[in-house]
Each structure stands twice: as C-alpha cells, then as structure tokens.
Amino acid sequence: EFLSQKGISEMERLSNIDCERIFCSPLERAAKSAEIISRGRIPIEKDERLLEIDFGMYSKNDVRELTTIFPDKYRSTITPNESFPQGESLCELAERIKQFHASLLEKKYSSVCIISHQWALSTYLKILLQIPLSEKNVFIFEHGTYTAVEIINERVTIIGHNIRASSELNSFVIRDEFNRRA
C-alpha cells in the first residue's frame, strides 16, 4: 500500500532526524517512509525481521477491520504461543525482534531509527521493558508519530510515545550510552 499525501507530509515533518542508520521493514510504506525521513543523508537498511506479524489467512484484510471481522482471534484471545491460522505466533514474532535487537547491540550504534509496524514495534517495546507478551494492547502506535527509547547500561526508558513533532523521528530510537562510554 502506498503512502497517502498525508503520510508523505507526516514523514517530511519528521525528516530532521539525527541518527547513524535507519532500519525499516522491507514493505513499501515503511521503506518509502525511511527514504523520506533520510533524504539521502542517513543510510537505510531494510530488515525482514521488522516485518509485521504474519496474520496468515487474515493478512488480506485491512488491520482496522480485523477486530470486527475476526474478534475471536485478532488481539482479543490469541495467546503468545498460538499462531494465526496459516500465519505466525507472537512468540515467533518476538524471536525475530530479539534477533534484530541483538544485531543492533553487536554493531554498537549510538542512535538508530526503526520504522516498522504496530505488532512488531509493540512487541519490541514489550521485550525491552520485560512486559509479558500476553499483555494486550500495551502500546498503540499512531501514524506520523515517533516513540523515543533510551537504553543506558541496559536500563530502558521511554522518553516519549506517540509524539508529533516537526523535527524528530518516526517509530523509535535506541540510544545506547553504554556503547559510547566504553
């Protein structure tokens, strides 16, 4: 799905980012968002581990429709180990996200931007904050906003969530002061 003119404008307002690298889902909207935010100044890396959870047979529906069409599966009763029919479980998504995060830590970036999707980003924050995967609807990400996360000596702090600004970044930032001081 393409970015709307409103989406393009939202990403342009977030284009004064200052980070070492932008990581994004390879899906078109996330990749296009990364390009707009980067403006050719910041390297972009597409990473399949940032894809949204695989909703399986539900994937062809608009995410906003899923709670109405499939209330028995979408968010309400699915357990972390239960896969969406012909899809992926939350535990499988979490494993992908953990692998991605470990690769970030290995590279010792001081600041990155991550552009992904609702379930992937929410799961990422749950992992960082050690919130059980079974907790429902803990983090909802609004379009055109960013969430800033700071990691100092393995202590995770959410600096802000769903922030709308003209000079900040989308999705979330990881700043690891430990790596800069080492």
C-alpha contacts under 8 A as a table, 3 or more apart, distances in Angstrom:
res1	aa1	res2	aa2	distance
1	E	28	E	6.79
1	E	29	R	6.36
2	F	28	E	6.83
2	F	29	R	5.72
3	L	6	K	7.72
3	L	7	G	5.33
3	L	8	I	6.13
3	L	29	R	5.74
3	L	32	K	7.57
3	L	33	S	7.93
4	S	7	G	4.95
4	S	8	I	6.24
5	Q	8	I	5.04
5	Q	9	S	6.18
6	K	9	S	5.09
6	K	10	E	6.17
7	G	10	E	5.02
7	G	11	M	6.23
7	G	143	H	7.76
7	G	144	G	6.85
8	I	11	M	5.18
8	I	12	E	6.14
8	I	33	S	7.39
8	I	36	I	7.49
9	S	12	E	5.01
9	S	13	R	6.29
10	E	13	R	5.23
10	E	14	L	6.62
10	E	144	G	5.06
11	M	14	L	5.04
11	M	15	S	6.39
11	M	33	S	6.02
11	M	36	I	6.15
11	M	37	I	5.88
11	M	144	G	6.46
11	M	170	N	7.54
12	E	15	S	5.15
12	E	36	I	6.13
12	E	37	I	6.22
13	R	16	N	7.65
13	R	165	A	7.04
13	R	166	S	4.48
13	R	167	S	6.30
13	R	168	E	7.90
14	L	17	I	6.74
14	L	37	I	6.11
14	L	165	A	6.79
14	L	166	S	5.47
14	L	167	S	5.24
14	L	168	E	5.09
14	L	169	L	4.97
14	L	170	N	6.46
15	S	36	I	6.79
15	S	37	I	4.08
15	S	38	S	6.40
15	S	39	R	7.18
15	S	166	S	7.85
15	S	167	S	6.44
15	S	168	E	7.05
15	S	169	L	6.78
16	N	37	I	7.30
16	N	166	S	7.79
16	N	167	S	4.85
16	N	168	E	6.12
16	N	169	L	7.35
17	I	37	I	7.11
17	I	38	S	7.52
17	I	167	S	6.68
17	I	168	E	5.59
17	I	169	L	5.46
18	D	111	S	7.97
19	C	22	I	7.48
19	C	42	I	7.32
19	C	110	S	7.77
19	C	111	S	4.99
19	C	112	V	5.21
19	C	113	C	6.77
20	E	42	I	6.57
20	E	43	P	7.40
20	E	109	Y	6.84
20	E	110	S	7.25
20	E	111	S	5.85
20	E	112	V	5.76
21	R	42	I	5.71
21	R	43	P	5.16
21	R	44	I	5.97
21	R	45	E	7.44
21	R	111	S	7.51
21	R	112	V	5.21
21	R	113	C	6.52
22	I	34	A	6.72
22	I	38	S	7.54
22	I	42	I	6.79
22	I	43	P	6.25
22	I	44	I	4.73
22	I	45	E	6.21
22	I	112	V	5.79
22	I	113	C	4.68
22	I	114	I	5.92
22	I	115	I	7.50
23	F	34	A	7.80
23	F	44	I	5.83
23	F	45	E	4.85
23	F	46	K	5.79
23	F	47	D	6.71
23	F	112	V	7.35
23	F	113	C	6.12
23	F	114	I	4.83
23	F	115	I	6.23
24	C	30	A	6.00
24	C	31	A	6.09
24	C	34	A	6.70
24	C	44	I	7.40
24	C	45	E	6.36
24	C	46	K	4.92
24	C	47	D	6.02
24	C	50	L	6.49
24	C	114	I	5.65
24	C	115	I	4.51
24	C	116	S	5.70
25	S	30	A	5.71
25	S	31	A	6.51
25	S	46	K	5.58
25	S	47	D	5.49
25	S	48	E	5.93
25	S	49	R	7.36
25	S	50	L	4.73
25	S	51	L	5.10
25	S	115	I	6.48
25	S	116	S	5.24
25	S	117	H	7.85
26	P	30	A	6.72
26	P	31	A	5.78
26	P	46	K	5.08
26	P	47	D	6.16
26	P	48	E	6.14
26	P	50	L	7.80
26	P	51	L	7.05
27	L	30	A	5.65
27	L	31	A	6.09
27	L	51	L	7.29
28	E	31	A	5.12
28	E	32	K	5.92
29	R	32	K	5.14
29	R	33	S	6.04
30	A	33	S	5.02
30	A	34	A	6.20
30	A	115	I	5.98
30	A	116	S	6.18
31	A	34	A	5.06
31	A	35	E	6.31
31	A	46	K	7.22
32	K	35	E	5.05
32	K	36	I	6.26
33	S	36	I	5.21
33	S	37	I	6.16
33	S	115	I	7.68
34	A	37	I	5.17
34	A	38	S	5.89
34	A	44	I	6.90
34	A	115	I	6.92
35	E	38	S	5.12
35	E	39	R	6.00
35	E	40	G	7.02
35	E	44	I	7.53
36	I	39	R	5.40
37	I	169	L	7.62
38	S	41	R	5.45
38	S	42	I	5.10
38	S	43	P	7.39
38	S	44	I	7.53
39	R	42	I	7.35
40	G	43	P	7.33
47	D	50	L	5.76
47	D	51	L	7.67
48	E	51	L	5.44
49	R	96	R	5.21
49	R	97	I	6.18
49	R	99	Q	7.82
49	R	100	F	6.29
50	L	96	R	7.66
50	L	97	I	6.87
50	L	100	F	7.74
50	L	115	I	7.96
50	L	116	S	5.70
50	L	117	H	7.58
50	L	120	A	6.39
51	L	116	S	6.62
51	L	117	H	6.97
51	L	120	A	6.88
52	E	116	S	7.17
52	E	117	H	5.40
52	E	118	Q	7.14
52	E	119	W	6.09
52	E	120	A	5.35
53	I	88	E	6.35
53	I	89	S	7.59
53	I	90	L	7.24
53	I	93	L	5.92
53	I	119	W	6.25
53	I	120	A	6.47
54	D	59	S	7.04
54	D	84	F	7.48
54	D	87	G	4.97
54	D	88	E	5.02
54	D	89	S	7.90
55	F	58	Y	5.19
55	F	59	S	4.90
55	F	84	F	5.51
55	F	85	P	7.41
55	F	86	Q	7.65
55	F	87	G	5.14
55	F	88	E	6.50
56	G	59	S	5.45
56	G	84	F	5.84
56	G	85	P	5.58
56	G	86	Q	4.48
56	G	87	G	3.62
56	G	88	E	6.93
57	M	60	K	7.21
57	M	84	F	7.59
57	M	85	P	5.96
57	M	86	Q	5.90
57	M	87	G	6.99
58	Y	61	N	5.87
58	Y	66	L	7.50
58	Y	84	F	7.86
58	Y	85	P	7.87
59	S	62	D	7.77
61	N	65	E	6.60
61	N	66	L	6.67
62	D	65	E	5.36
62	D	66	L	6.75
63	V	66	L	5.29
63	V	67	T	7.82
64	R	67	T	6.76
65	E	68	T	5.47
65	E	69	I	6.07
66	L	69	I	5.03
66	L	70	F	5.36
66	L	71	P	6.92
66	L	74	Y	6.12
67	T	70	F	5.58
67	T	71	P	4.74
67	T	74	Y	5.64
67	T	75	R	7.43
68	T	71	P	5.64
70	F	73	K	5.69
70	F	74	Y	5.91
71	P	74	Y	5.51
71	P	75	R	7.61
71	P	76	S	6.48
72	D	76	S	6.29
72	D	77	T	6.03
72	D	78	I	7.79
73	K	76	S	6.12
73	K	77	T	5.65
73	K	78	I	5.41
73	K	84	F	7.38
74	Y	77	T	7.16
74	Y	78	I	6.81
75	R	78	I	6.12
75	R	136	K	6.84
75	R	137	N	7.63
76	S	136	K	7.67
78	I	82	E	6.10
78	I	83	S	7.80
78	I	84	F	7.85
79	T	82	E	5.20
79	T	90	L	7.62
79	T	134	S	6.32
80	P	83	S	7.89
80	P	89	S	6.12
80	P	90	L	4.70
80	P	91	C	5.37
80	P	133	L	6.11
80	P	134	S	5.84
81	N	89	S	5.61
81	N	90	L	6.39
81	N	91	C	5.65
81	N	92	E	7.99
82	E	89	S	5.30
82	E	90	L	7.37
83	S	86	Q	7.49
83	S	87	G	5.85
83	S	88	E	4.73
83	S	89	S	3.83
83	S	90	L	7.21
84	F	87	G	4.75
84	F	88	E	5.63
84	F	89	S	6.26
85	P	88	E	7.85
88	E	92	E	6.26
88	E	93	L	7.05
89	S	92	E	5.15
89	S	93	L	6.41
90	L	93	L	4.98
90	L	94	A	6.04
90	L	133	L	7.30
91	C	94	A	4.93
91	C	95	E	6.19
91	C	133	L	7.67
92	E	95	E	5.12
92	E	96	R	6.51
93	L	96	R	5.21
93	L	97	I	6.33
93	L	120	A	7.02
93	L	123	T	7.70
94	A	97	I	5.02
94	A	98	K	6.04
94	A	120	A	7.88
94	A	123	T	6.23
94	A	124	Y	7.25
94	A	127	I	7.55
95	E	98	K	5.06
95	E	99	Q	6.23
96	R	99	Q	5.19
96	R	100	F	6.27
97	I	100	F	5.00
97	I	101	H	6.12
97	I	120	A	7.25
97	I	123	T	7.57
97	I	124	Y	6.12
98	K	101	H	5.08
98	K	102	A	6.11
98	K	124	Y	7.68
98	K	127	I	7.60
99	Q	102	A	5.13
99	Q	103	S	6.31
100	F	103	S	5.19
100	F	104	L	6.45
101	H	104	L	5.04
101	H	105	L	6.34
102	A	105	L	5.14
102	A	106	E	6.26
103	S	106	E	5.09
103	S	107	K	6.49
104	L	107	K	5.30
104	L	108	K	6.49
104	L	109	Y	6.84
105	L	108	K	5.12
105	L	109	Y	7.18
108	K	176	D	7.71
108	K	179	N	5.81
109	Y	112	V	6.80
109	Y	175	R	7.60
109	Y	176	D	7.20
109	Y	179	N	7.50
110	S	174	I	7.48
110	S	175	R	5.13
110	S	176	D	5.27
110	S	177	E	6.68
110	S	179	N	6.80
110	S	180	R	6.49
111	S	173	V	6.35
111	S	174	I	5.43
111	S	175	R	4.49
111	S	176	D	6.93
112	V	172	F	7.89
112	V	173	V	5.27
112	V	174	I	5.62
112	V	175	R	7.04
113	C	169	L	7.02
113	C	170	N	7.14
113	C	171	S	7.00
113	C	172	F	5.59
113	C	173	V	4.76
113	C	174	I	7.14
114	I	170	N	7.51
114	I	171	S	5.83
114	I	172	F	5.35
114	I	173	V	6.48
115	I	170	N	6.65
115	I	171	S	5.33
115	I	172	F	7.17
116	S	120	A	6.59
116	S	121	L	6.34
116	S	171	S	7.09
117	H	120	A	5.39
117	H	121	L	5.86
118	Q	121	L	5.45
118	Q	122	S	5.94
118	Q	140	I	6.79
118	Q	141	F	6.05
119	W	122	S	5.11
119	W	123	T	5.91
120	A	123	T	5.18
120	A	124	Y	6.13
121	L	124	Y	4.89
121	L	125	L	6.29
121	L	171	S	7.73
122	S	125	L	5.25
122	S	126	K	6.25
122	S	138	V	7.27
122	S	139	F	5.37
122	S	140	I	7.06
122	S	141	F	7.82
123	T	126	K	4.99
123	T	127	I	6.16
123	T	133	L	7.09
124	Y	127	I	5.18
124	Y	128	L	6.25
125	L	128	L	5.03
125	L	129	L	5.97
125	L	139	F	7.87
126	K	129	L	5.19
126	K	130	Q	5.61
126	K	131	I	4.65
126	K	132	P	6.74
126	K	133	L	6.68
127	I	130	Q	4.98
127	I	131	I	6.34
127	I	132	P	7.82
127	I	133	L	7.87
128	L	131	I	7.87
128	L	156	V	6.65
129	L	156	V	6.50
131	I	135	E	7.16
132	P	135	E	5.70
133	L	136	K	7.73
135	E	138	V	6.54
137	N	140	I	6.50
141	F	145	T	7.41
141	F	146	Y	7.98
141	F	161	H	7.96
141	F	162	N	6.19
141	F	171	S	7.82
142	E	145	T	5.86
142	E	162	N	6.01
144	G	164	R	6.86
144	G	170	N	6.70
145	T	161	H	7.94
145	T	162	N	4.92
145	T	163	I	5.10
145	T	164	R	4.92
145	T	165	A	7.48
145	T	169	L	7.60
145	T	170	N	5.51
145	T	171	S	6.62
146	Y	160	G	7.95
146	Y	161	H	6.41
146	Y	162	N	5.32
146	Y	163	I	5.35
146	Y	164	R	6.87
146	Y	168	E	7.48
146	Y	169	L	5.64
146	Y	170	N	3.96
146	Y	171	S	4.23
146	Y	172	F	5.77
147	T	158	I	7.47
147	T	159	I	7.43
147	T	160	G	5.44
147	T	161	H	4.24
147	T	162	N	5.65
147	T	163	I	6.45
147	T	169	L	7.99
147	T	170	N	6.92
147	T	171	S	5.31
147	T	172	F	4.62
147	T	173	V	6.97
148	A	158	I	6.01
148	A	159	I	5.19
148	A	160	G	5.34
148	A	161	H	6.60
148	A	171	S	7.63
148	A	172	F	5.04
148	A	173	V	4.98
148	A	174	I	7.09
149	V	156	V	6.93
149	V	157	T	5.72
149	V	158	I	4.53
149	V	159	I	5.56
149	V	160	G	7.35
149	V	172	F	6.40
149	V	173	V	5.47
149	V	174	I	5.31
149	V	175	R	7.00
150	E	155	R	7.98
150	E	156	V	5.76
150	E	157	T	5.20
150	E	158	I	6.38
150	E	159	I	6.72
150	E	173	V	7.28
150	E	174	I	5.45
150	E	175	R	4.96
150	E	176	D	6.57
151	I	154	E	5.69
151	I	155	R	5.42
151	I	156	V	4.57
151	I	157	T	6.44
151	I	174	I	6.42
151	I	175	R	5.66
151	I	176	D	4.84
151	I	177	E	6.86
151	I	178	F	7.98
152	I	155	R	5.20
152	I	156	V	6.72
152	I	175	R	7.51
152	I	176	D	5.33
152	I	177	E	5.06
152	I	178	F	5.52
153	N	176	D	7.43
153	N	177	E	7.07
153	N	178	F	5.11
154	E	178	F	7.99
158	I	161	H	7.13
160	G	163	I	6.42
165	A	168	E	5.73
169	L	172	F	7.25
169	L	173	V	7.71
176	D	179	N	5.80
176	D	180	R	7.11
177	E	180	R	5.13
177	E	181	R	6.33
178	F	181	R	5.32
178	F	182	A	6.19
179	N	182	A	5.27
